[in-house]
Amino acid sequence: MEDAHRTEGPGRAPAARVLQLTDTHLFADPAGALKGVPTEPALRAVVAEAARREPPPELVAVTGDLVHDGSLEGYERLAQALAPLGAPVRVVPGNHDDPARPCLAPGPVACCGEVTLGPWLLVFLDSAVPGEDWGRLGDAELGRLDAALAGHDGPAGVFVHHPPLPVGCAWLDAIGLRDGAALLELVAAHRGKVRFVACGHVHQRSERVHAGVAVLTTPATCVQFRPHSERFALDADAAPGYRRIELLPDGRFATEVVRVRAAAARAAAGGG
Ligand SMILES: [Fe+2]
């Protein structure tokens, strides 16, 4: 089953397909669970469904909270779990990650940096602040984005763990991106180049348009948080999922969130 949402719907063949997965929260223990949900079986079910239904993507983007306990084993198994998607993987760290480790995972996994796909530039930003749940890009990351956009003549997308806009959950908005306004100002200064900012962290789907830029959040591959909650609350009715982003040659994009009910069921059963 799926719960799909399309924010832009042009009907042209994409220049590239990106699958965004986020907040995988793996543990050293393959049976490790977050809020009662075994995270690795849930991830493997999401990956299996994406591999079954999607054409091979050009890139898999994983937007943080890759591993919940900072374990090297978790990063190693993340790379293994994503292998069925058959694409290079690019990650950014989240607040639960060990800042030194996402780049150490074996296989075709890279951390942060930039990727060019056809006319598109994709910039992967590090918003993690060691020891804090909130995020900040700081001058170095903002400067890197500024330079990357200045040197690129075409459409662009940004991937970052912490959303730059509130999602309407007080407890999550309090641990958002502290310099989100600076990110959005920088994006606006490069008039029209950045088409979307895709984020994780909030374990729920949201889509907003800010000054012509789509700000997207994507369901976690494990447990979901309840929209519009003042305090921490799970959303037991929402299934894990992923986001498909089709990058079109003319600079437009199309995106859908695909929910994977089987991931919830398999995770609940503790099976892989
Ligand atoms: Fe998370």
py3Dmol code that shows the C-alpha trace and the ligand (Angstrom):
import py3Dmol

protein = """\
ATOM      1  CA  MET A   1       0.000   0.000   0.000  1.00  0.00           C
ATOM      2  CA  GLU A   2       1.130   3.503  -0.518  1.00  0.00           C
ATOM      3  CA  ASP A   3       0.240   6.965   0.533  1.00  0.00           C
ATOM      4  CA  ALA A   4       1.528   9.092  -2.282  1.00  0.00           C
ATOM      5  CA  HIS A   5       1.673  12.833  -2.593  1.00  0.00           C
ATOM      6  CA  ARG A   6       2.866  14.757  -5.596  1.00  0.00           C
ATOM      7  CA  THR A   7       3.935  18.352  -5.180  1.00  0.00           C
ATOM      8  CA  GLU A   8       4.739  19.012  -8.822  1.00  0.00           C
ATOM      9  CA  GLY A   9       3.526  16.855 -11.623  1.00  0.00           C
ATOM     10  CA  PRO A  10       5.118  17.550 -14.980  1.00  0.00           C
ATOM     11  CA  GLY A  11       4.977  14.619 -17.336  1.00  0.00           C
ATOM     12  CA  ARG A  12       8.477  14.383 -18.766  1.00  0.00           C
ATOM     13  CA  ALA A  13      11.164  11.758 -18.494  1.00  0.00           C
ATOM     14  CA  PRO A  14      13.450  12.697 -15.584  1.00  0.00           C
ATOM     15  CA  ALA A  15      17.114  13.521 -16.009  1.00  0.00           C
ATOM     16  CA  ALA A  16      17.707  11.555 -12.831  1.00  0.00           C
ATOM     17  CA  ARG A  17      15.874   9.800 -10.029  1.00  0.00           C
ATOM     18  CA  VAL A  18      16.819  10.209  -6.383  1.00  0.00           C
ATOM     19  CA  LEU A  19      15.366   8.135  -3.575  1.00  0.00           C
ATOM     20  CA  GLN A  20      15.469   9.831  -0.186  1.00  0.00           C
ATOM     21  CA  LEU A  21      15.460   7.607   2.869  1.00  0.00           C
ATOM     22  CA  THR A  22      15.868   9.118   6.295  1.00  0.00           C
ATOM     23  CA  ASP A  23      16.204   8.470  10.013  1.00  0.00           C
ATOM     24  CA  THR A  24      17.120   4.818   9.733  1.00  0.00           C
ATOM     25  CA  HIS A  25      18.286   4.752  13.410  1.00  0.00           C
ATOM     26  CA  LEU A  26      20.195   1.454  13.207  1.00  0.00           C
ATOM     27  CA  PHE A  27      21.893  -0.078  16.243  1.00  0.00           C
ATOM     28  CA  ALA A  28      24.922  -2.276  16.810  1.00  0.00           C
ATOM     29  CA  ASP A  29      22.392  -4.957  17.723  1.00  0.00           C
ATOM     30  CA  PRO A  30      20.435  -5.974  14.577  1.00  0.00           C
ATOM     31  CA  ALA A  31      17.388  -6.442  16.811  1.00  0.00           C
ATOM     32  CA  GLY A  32      17.723  -2.963  18.288  1.00  0.00           C
ATOM     33  CA  ALA A  33      14.453  -1.042  18.540  1.00  0.00           C
ATOM     34  CA  LEU A  34      13.469   2.621  18.700  1.00  0.00           C
ATOM     35  CA  LYS A  35      10.242   3.256  20.634  1.00  0.00           C
ATOM     36  CA  GLY A  36       9.376  -0.408  20.227  1.00  0.00           C
ATOM     37  CA  VAL A  37      10.080  -0.585  16.489  1.00  0.00           C
ATOM     38  CA  PRO A  38      13.032  -2.783  15.438  1.00  0.00           C
ATOM     39  CA  THR A  39      14.710  -0.388  13.056  1.00  0.00           C
ATOM     40  CA  GLU A  40      16.720  -2.698  10.813  1.00  0.00           C
ATOM     41  CA  PRO A  41      13.821  -4.966   9.743  1.00  0.00           C
ATOM     42  CA  ALA A  42      11.796  -1.829   9.038  1.00  0.00           C
ATOM     43  CA  LEU A  43      14.593  -0.370   6.874  1.00  0.00           C
ATOM     44  CA  ARG A  44      15.076  -3.626   4.992  1.00  0.00           C
ATOM     45  CA  ALA A  45      11.349  -3.813   4.231  1.00  0.00           C
ATOM     46  CA  VAL A  46      11.342  -0.223   2.936  1.00  0.00           C
ATOM     47  CA  VAL A  47      14.380  -0.957   0.764  1.00  0.00           C
ATOM     48  CA  ALA A  48      12.835  -4.167  -0.573  1.00  0.00           C
ATOM     49  CA  GLU A  49       9.658  -2.348  -1.578  1.00  0.00           C
ATOM     50  CA  ALA A  50      11.577   0.526  -3.181  1.00  0.00           C
ATOM     51  CA  ALA A  51      13.758  -1.926  -5.118  1.00  0.00           C
ATOM     52  CA  ARG A  52      10.635  -3.750  -6.302  1.00  0.00           C
ATOM     53  CA  ARG A  53       8.646  -0.774  -7.480  1.00  0.00           C
ATOM     54  CA  GLU A  54      11.189   1.841  -8.573  1.00  0.00           C
ATOM     55  CA  PRO A  55      13.364   2.033 -11.673  1.00  0.00           C
ATOM     56  CA  PRO A  56      17.021   2.010 -10.641  1.00  0.00           C
ATOM     57  CA  PRO A  57      17.762   5.444  -9.152  1.00  0.00           C
ATOM     58  CA  GLU A  58      20.858   7.453  -9.967  1.00  0.00           C
ATOM     59  CA  LEU A  59      21.362   8.235  -6.284  1.00  0.00           C
ATOM     60  CA  VAL A  60      20.132   7.272  -2.833  1.00  0.00           C
ATOM     61  CA  ALA A  61      20.132  10.184  -0.359  1.00  0.00           C
ATOM     62  CA  VAL A  62      19.954   9.363   3.356  1.00  0.00           C
ATOM     63  CA  THR A  63      19.313  12.444   5.449  1.00  0.00           C
ATOM     64  CA  GLY A  64      20.653  11.677   8.882  1.00  0.00           C
ATOM     65  CA  ASP A  65      20.080   9.780  12.080  1.00  0.00           C
ATOM     66  CA  LEU A  66      21.623   6.894  10.198  1.00  0.00           C
ATOM     67  CA  VAL A  67      22.629   5.080  13.374  1.00  0.00           C
ATOM     68  CA  HIS A  68      21.025   5.595  16.762  1.00  0.00           C
ATOM     69  CA  ASP A  69      23.889   4.463  18.983  1.00  0.00           C
ATOM     70  CA  GLY A  70      26.868   5.723  16.958  1.00  0.00           C
ATOM     71  CA  SER A  71      28.138   2.175  16.466  1.00  0.00           C
ATOM     72  CA  LEU A  72      30.449   1.252  13.597  1.00  0.00           C
ATOM     73  CA  GLU A  73      28.413  -1.946  13.154  1.00  0.00           C
ATOM     74  CA  GLY A  74      25.338   0.165  12.528  1.00  0.00           C
ATOM     75  CA  TYR A  75      27.060   2.097   9.716  1.00  0.00           C
ATOM     76  CA  GLU A  76      28.369  -1.111   8.185  1.00  0.00           C
ATOM     77  CA  ARG A  77      24.923  -2.683   8.124  1.00  0.00           C
ATOM     78  CA  LEU A  78      23.357   0.491   6.767  1.00  0.00           C
ATOM     79  CA  ALA A  79      25.542   0.179   3.672  1.00  0.00           C
ATOM     80  CA  GLN A  80      24.577  -3.494   3.368  1.00  0.00           C
ATOM     81  CA  ALA A  81      20.882  -2.806   3.817  1.00  0.00           C
ATOM     82  CA  LEU A  82      20.880  -0.166   1.063  1.00  0.00           C
ATOM     83  CA  ALA A  83      22.756  -2.352  -1.432  1.00  0.00           C
ATOM     84  CA  PRO A  84      19.579  -3.769  -3.083  1.00  0.00           C
ATOM     85  CA  LEU A  85      18.826  -0.279  -4.411  1.00  0.00           C
ATOM     86  CA  GLY A  86      21.904  -0.630  -6.650  1.00  0.00           C
ATOM     87  CA  ALA A  87      22.878   3.036  -6.548  1.00  0.00           C
ATOM     88  CA  PRO A  88      25.546   5.229  -4.996  1.00  0.00           C
ATOM     89  CA  VAL A  89      24.594   6.441  -1.530  1.00  0.00           C
ATOM     90  CA  ARG A  90      25.175   9.957  -0.243  1.00  0.00           C
ATOM     91  CA  VAL A  91      24.458  10.706   3.428  1.00  0.00           C
ATOM     92  CA  VAL A  92      24.365  13.647   5.794  1.00  0.00           C
ATOM     93  CA  PRO A  93      24.680  13.239   9.576  1.00  0.00           C
ATOM     94  CA  GLY A  94      21.858  13.800  12.048  1.00  0.00           C
ATOM     95  CA  ASN A  95      21.828  14.561  15.738  1.00  0.00           C
ATOM     96  CA  HIS A  96      22.069  10.894  16.658  1.00  0.00           C
ATOM     97  CA  ASP A  97      25.085  10.199  14.446  1.00  0.00           C
ATOM     98  CA  ASP A  98      28.729  10.014  15.365  1.00  0.00           C
ATOM     99  CA  PRO A  99      30.101  12.959  13.351  1.00  0.00           C
ATOM    100  CA  ALA A 100      33.227  10.979  12.486  1.00  0.00           C
ATOM    101  CA  ARG A 101      31.556   7.846  11.259  1.00  0.00           C
ATOM    102  CA  PRO A 102      29.124   8.275   8.355  1.00  0.00           C
ATOM    103  CA  CYS A 103      32.062   8.531   5.930  1.00  0.00           C
ATOM    104  CA  LEU A 104      33.622   5.354   7.284  1.00  0.00           C
ATOM    105  CA  ALA A 105      30.908   2.995   6.119  1.00  0.00           C
ATOM    106  CA  PRO A 106      32.239   0.558   3.514  1.00  0.00           C
ATOM    107  CA  GLY A 107      30.915   0.424   0.002  1.00  0.00           C
ATOM    108  CA  PRO A 108      29.725   3.261  -2.227  1.00  0.00           C
ATOM    109  CA  VAL A 109      28.688   5.536   0.625  1.00  0.00           C
ATOM    110  CA  ALA A 110      29.824   9.147   0.715  1.00  0.00           C
ATOM    111  CA  CYS A 111      29.094  11.902   3.212  1.00  0.00           C
ATOM    112  CA  CYS A 112      28.092  15.510   2.489  1.00  0.00           C
ATOM    113  CA  GLY A 113      29.753  17.196  -0.478  1.00  0.00           C
ATOM    114  CA  GLU A 114      28.015  17.807  -3.785  1.00  0.00           C
ATOM    115  CA  VAL A 115      26.682  15.646  -6.625  1.00  0.00           C
ATOM    116  CA  THR A 116      25.928  16.700 -10.189  1.00  0.00           C
ATOM    117  CA  LEU A 117      23.207  14.791 -12.059  1.00  0.00           C
ATOM    118  CA  GLY A 118      22.616  16.122 -15.560  1.00  0.00           C
ATOM    119  CA  PRO A 119      21.890  19.832 -15.220  1.00  0.00           C
ATOM    120  CA  TRP A 120      21.180  19.448 -11.496  1.00  0.00           C
ATOM    121  CA  LEU A 121      23.476  20.229  -8.590  1.00  0.00           C
ATOM    122  CA  LEU A 122      22.670  18.500  -5.309  1.00  0.00           C
ATOM    123  CA  VAL A 123      24.325  19.870  -2.174  1.00  0.00           C
ATOM    124  CA  PHE A 124      24.495  17.756   0.991  1.00  0.00           C
ATOM    125  CA  LEU A 125      24.882  19.841   4.150  1.00  0.00           C
ATOM    126  CA  ASP A 126      26.060  18.911   7.655  1.00  0.00           C
ATOM    127  CA  SER A 127      23.767  20.455  10.280  1.00  0.00           C
ATOM    128  CA  ALA A 128      24.763  18.210  13.195  1.00  0.00           C
ATOM    129  CA  VAL A 129      26.126  19.820  16.354  1.00  0.00           C
ATOM    130  CA  PRO A 130      27.882  17.320  18.641  1.00  0.00           C
ATOM    131  CA  GLY A 131      25.922  16.724  21.826  1.00  0.00           C
ATOM    132  CA  GLU A 132      22.851  18.682  20.696  1.00  0.00           C
ATOM    133  CA  ASP A 133      19.531  17.626  19.196  1.00  0.00           C
ATOM    134  CA  TRP A 134      19.070  20.936  17.401  1.00  0.00           C
ATOM    135  CA  GLY A 135      21.081  21.704  14.318  1.00  0.00           C
ATOM    136  CA  ARG A 136      23.171  24.506  12.904  1.00  0.00           C
ATOM    137  CA  LEU A 137      24.966  24.873   9.583  1.00  0.00           C
ATOM    138  CA  GLY A 138      27.364  27.620  10.590  1.00  0.00           C
ATOM    139  CA  ASP A 139      29.492  29.798   8.366  1.00  0.00           C
ATOM    140  CA  ALA A 140      31.488  26.943   6.854  1.00  0.00           C
ATOM    141  CA  GLU A 141      28.532  24.973   5.507  1.00  0.00           C
ATOM    142  CA  LEU A 142      26.620  28.075   4.453  1.00  0.00           C
ATOM    143  CA  GLY A 143      29.758  29.308   2.699  1.00  0.00           C
ATOM    144  CA  ARG A 144      30.182  25.985   0.927  1.00  0.00           C
ATOM    145  CA  LEU A 145      26.606  26.122  -0.315  1.00  0.00           C
ATOM    146  CA  ASP A 146      27.060  29.733  -1.425  1.00  0.00           C
ATOM    147  CA  ALA A 147      30.166  28.854  -3.429  1.00  0.00           C
ATOM    148  CA  ALA A 148      28.596  25.734  -4.927  1.00  0.00           C
ATOM    149  CA  LEU A 149      25.540  27.658  -6.097  1.00  0.00           C
ATOM    150  CA  ALA A 150      27.646  30.524  -7.426  1.00  0.00           C
ATOM    151  CA  GLY A 151      29.626  28.064  -9.526  1.00  0.00           C
ATOM    152  CA  HIS A 152      26.628  26.254 -10.951  1.00  0.00           C
ATOM    153  CA  ASP A 153      24.472  27.452 -13.791  1.00  0.00           C
ATOM    154  CA  GLY A 154      21.361  25.331 -13.437  1.00  0.00           C
ATOM    155  CA  PRO A 155      18.798  23.942 -10.994  1.00  0.00           C
ATOM    156  CA  ALA A 156      19.821  22.742  -7.540  1.00  0.00           C
ATOM    157  CA  GLY A 157      18.511  20.808  -4.566  1.00  0.00           C
ATOM    158  CA  VAL A 158      19.697  20.725  -0.967  1.00  0.00           C
ATOM    159  CA  PHE A 159      19.679  17.805   1.458  1.00  0.00           C
ATOM    160  CA  VAL A 160      20.062  18.494   5.192  1.00  0.00           C
ATOM    161  CA  HIS A 161      18.925  16.684   8.332  1.00  0.00           C
ATOM    162  CA  HIS A 162      17.245  19.522  10.259  1.00  0.00           C
ATOM    163  CA  PRO A 163      14.403  21.360   8.473  1.00  0.00           C
ATOM    164  CA  PRO A 164      14.867  25.130   8.094  1.00  0.00           C
ATOM    165  CA  LEU A 165      11.163  25.772   8.733  1.00  0.00           C
ATOM    166  CA  PRO A 166       8.904  24.681  11.607  1.00  0.00           C
ATOM    167  CA  VAL A 167       6.637  21.721  10.906  1.00  0.00           C
ATOM    168  CA  GLY A 168       4.024  22.589  13.526  1.00  0.00           C
ATOM    169  CA  CYS A 169       5.179  20.229  16.301  1.00  0.00           C
ATOM    170  CA  ALA A 170       6.337  22.409  19.202  1.00  0.00           C
ATOM    171  CA  TRP A 171       8.757  19.829  20.600  1.00  0.00           C
ATOM    172  CA  LEU A 172      10.388  19.228  17.206  1.00  0.00           C
ATOM    173  CA  ASP A 173      10.414  22.869  16.155  1.00  0.00           C
ATOM    174  CA  ALA A 174      12.380  23.608  19.332  1.00  0.00           C
ATOM    175  CA  ILE A 175      15.173  21.346  18.057  1.00  0.00           C
ATOM    176  CA  GLY A 176      15.146  22.492  14.435  1.00  0.00           C
ATOM    177  CA  LEU A 177      17.775  24.272  12.367  1.00  0.00           C
ATOM    178  CA  ARG A 178      18.848  27.324  14.368  1.00  0.00           C
ATOM    179  CA  ASP A 179      20.196  29.115  11.319  1.00  0.00           C
ATOM    180  CA  GLY A 180      17.392  27.975   9.053  1.00  0.00           C
ATOM    181  CA  ALA A 181      16.571  31.606   8.243  1.00  0.00           C
ATOM    182  CA  ALA A 182      20.141  32.134   7.060  1.00  0.00           C
ATOM    183  CA  LEU A 183      19.874  29.066   4.831  1.00  0.00           C
ATOM    184  CA  LEU A 184      16.636  30.321   3.298  1.00  0.00           C
ATOM    185  CA  GLU A 185      18.107  33.822   2.809  1.00  0.00           C
ATOM    186  CA  LEU A 186      21.119  32.347   1.060  1.00  0.00           C
ATOM    187  CA  VAL A 187      18.895  30.217  -1.154  1.00  0.00           C
ATOM    188  CA  ALA A 188      16.795  33.289  -1.999  1.00  0.00           C
ATOM    189  CA  ALA A 189      19.915  35.260  -2.884  1.00  0.00           C
ATOM    190  CA  HIS A 190      20.677  32.722  -5.626  1.00  0.00           C
ATOM    191  CA  ARG A 191      17.384  33.601  -7.217  1.00  0.00           C
ATOM    192  CA  GLY A 192      15.522  30.540  -8.372  1.00  0.00           C
ATOM    193  CA  LYS A 193      18.428  28.083  -8.533  1.00  0.00           C
ATOM    194  CA  VAL A 194      17.418  25.980  -5.521  1.00  0.00           C
ATOM    195  CA  ARG A 195      14.163  24.205  -6.212  1.00  0.00           C
ATOM    196  CA  PHE A 196      13.885  22.141  -3.033  1.00  0.00           C
ATOM    197  CA  VAL A 197      15.365  21.536   0.411  1.00  0.00           C
ATOM    198  CA  ALA A 198      14.797  17.920   1.495  1.00  0.00           C
ATOM    199  CA  CYS A 199      15.103  17.064   5.188  1.00  0.00           C
ATOM    200  CA  GLY A 200      14.645  14.355   7.799  1.00  0.00           C
ATOM    201  CA  HIS A 201      14.632  14.678  11.606  1.00  0.00           C
ATOM    202  CA  VAL A 202      10.876  15.102  12.123  1.00  0.00           C
ATOM    203  CA  HIS A 203       9.781  11.539  11.192  1.00  0.00           C
ATOM    204  CA  GLN A 204       6.782  12.807   9.238  1.00  0.00           C
ATOM    205  CA  ARG A 205       5.921  14.011   5.790  1.00  0.00           C
ATOM    206  CA  SER A 206       5.502  17.696   5.157  1.00  0.00           C
ATOM    207  CA  GLU A 207       5.665  19.947   2.130  1.00  0.00           C
ATOM    208  CA  ARG A 208       5.797  23.714   2.275  1.00  0.00           C
ATOM    209  CA  VAL A 209       6.765  26.305  -0.278  1.00  0.00           C
ATOM    210  CA  HIS A 210       8.853  29.197   0.998  1.00  0.00           C
ATOM    211  CA  ALA A 211       9.646  31.988  -1.467  1.00  0.00           C
ATOM    212  CA  GLY A 212       9.313  29.572  -4.337  1.00  0.00           C
ATOM    213  CA  VAL A 213      11.444  26.835  -2.736  1.00  0.00           C
ATOM    214  CA  ALA A 214       9.840  23.540  -1.706  1.00  0.00           C
ATOM    215  CA  VAL A 215      10.813  22.560   1.835  1.00  0.00           C
ATOM    216  CA  LEU A 216      10.198  18.837   2.162  1.00  0.00           C
ATOM    217  CA  THR A 217      10.333  16.448   5.093  1.00  0.00           C
ATOM    218  CA  THR A 218      10.106  12.715   4.676  1.00  0.00           C
ATOM    219  CA  PRO A 219       8.841   9.839   6.833  1.00  0.00           C
ATOM    220  CA  ALA A 220      11.465   7.875   8.710  1.00  0.00           C
ATOM    221  CA  THR A 221      12.122   4.294   7.663  1.00  0.00           C
ATOM    222  CA  CYS A 222      11.189   3.297  11.220  1.00  0.00           C
ATOM    223  CA  VAL A 223       8.946   5.020  13.775  1.00  0.00           C
ATOM    224  CA  GLN A 224       6.731   8.007  12.855  1.00  0.00           C
ATOM    225  CA  PHE A 225       6.024  11.098  14.955  1.00  0.00           C
ATOM    226  CA  ARG A 226       2.534  12.548  15.182  1.00  0.00           C
ATOM    227  CA  PRO A 227       1.958  15.762  13.198  1.00  0.00           C
ATOM    228  CA  HIS A 228       0.846  18.873  15.099  1.00  0.00           C
ATOM    229  CA  SER A 229       1.865  17.459  18.488  1.00  0.00           C
ATOM    230  CA  GLU A 230       2.896  19.812  21.291  1.00  0.00           C
ATOM    231  CA  ARG A 231       4.957  17.138  23.014  1.00  0.00           C
ATOM    232  CA  PHE A 232       6.628  13.956  21.886  1.00  0.00           C
ATOM    233  CA  ALA A 233       4.021  11.633  20.402  1.00  0.00           C
ATOM    234  CA  LEU A 234       4.202   8.649  18.089  1.00  0.00           C
ATOM    235  CA  ASP A 235       1.969   8.265  15.058  1.00  0.00           C
ATOM    236  CA  ALA A 236       1.055   4.601  15.222  1.00  0.00           C
ATOM    237  CA  ASP A 237      -1.185   4.878  12.166  1.00  0.00           C
ATOM    238  CA  ALA A 238       1.510   6.145   9.806  1.00  0.00           C
ATOM    239  CA  ALA A 239       3.697   3.609   8.019  1.00  0.00           C
ATOM    240  CA  PRO A 240       7.416   4.035   7.326  1.00  0.00           C
ATOM    241  CA  GLY A 241       8.322   5.200   3.871  1.00  0.00           C
ATOM    242  CA  TYR A 242      10.656   6.967   1.466  1.00  0.00           C
ATOM    243  CA  ARG A 243      10.521   9.859  -0.989  1.00  0.00           C
ATOM    244  CA  ARG A 244      11.076   9.661  -4.726  1.00  0.00           C
ATOM    245  CA  ILE A 245      12.429  12.830  -6.342  1.00  0.00           C
ATOM    246  CA  GLU A 246      12.492  12.958 -10.123  1.00  0.00           C
ATOM    247  CA  LEU A 247      14.809  15.672 -11.419  1.00  0.00           C
ATOM    248  CA  LEU A 248      13.623  16.914 -14.777  1.00  0.00           C
ATOM    249  CA  PRO A 249      15.895  18.255 -17.512  1.00  0.00           C
ATOM    250  CA  ASP A 250      14.158  21.641 -17.527  1.00  0.00           C
ATOM    251  CA  GLY A 251      14.774  22.293 -13.815  1.00  0.00           C
ATOM    252  CA  ARG A 252      11.387  21.240 -12.523  1.00  0.00           C
ATOM    253  CA  PHE A 253      11.022  18.227 -10.297  1.00  0.00           C
ATOM    254  CA  ALA A 254       8.341  15.773  -9.243  1.00  0.00           C
ATOM    255  CA  THR A 255       8.174  14.091  -5.864  1.00  0.00           C
ATOM    256  CA  GLU A 256       6.089  11.523  -4.071  1.00  0.00           C
ATOM    257  CA  VAL A 257       6.212   9.932  -0.660  1.00  0.00           C
ATOM    258  CA  VAL A 258       5.661   6.191  -0.746  1.00  0.00           C
ATOM    259  CA  ARG A 259       4.531   4.545   2.471  1.00  0.00           C
ATOM    260  CA  VAL A 260       5.414   0.912   3.026  1.00  0.00           C
ATOM    261  CA  ARG A 261       2.874  -0.807   5.229  1.00  0.00           C
ATOM    262  CA  ALA A 262       4.894  -4.024   5.096  1.00  0.00           C
ATOM    263  CA  ALA A 263       7.745  -2.267   6.895  1.00  0.00           C
ATOM    264  CA  ALA A 264       5.535  -1.571   9.885  1.00  0.00           C
ATOM    265  CA  ALA A 265       4.263  -5.132   9.945  1.00  0.00           C
ATOM    266  CA  ARG A 266       7.674  -6.735   9.547  1.00  0.00           C
ATOM    267  CA  ALA A 267       9.223  -4.466  12.125  1.00  0.00           C
ATOM    268  CA  ALA A 268       6.467  -5.272  14.583  1.00  0.00           C
ATOM    269  CA  ALA A 269       7.085  -8.960  13.969  1.00  0.00           C
ATOM    270  CA  GLY A 270      10.822  -8.455  14.381  1.00  0.00           C
ATOM    271  CA  GLY A 271      11.447 -10.163  11.060  1.00  0.00           C
ATOM    272  CA  GLY A 272      13.694  -9.073   8.219  1.00  0.00           C
TER     273      GLY A 272
END
"""
ligand_1 = """\
1
LIG
Fe 15.481 10.684 13.755
"""
view = py3Dmol.view(width=600, height=400)
view.addModel(protein, "pdb")
view.setStyle({"model": 0}, {"cartoon": {"style": "trace"}})
view.addModel(ligand_1, "xyz")
view.setStyle({"model": 1}, {"stick": {}})
view.zoomTo()
view.show()
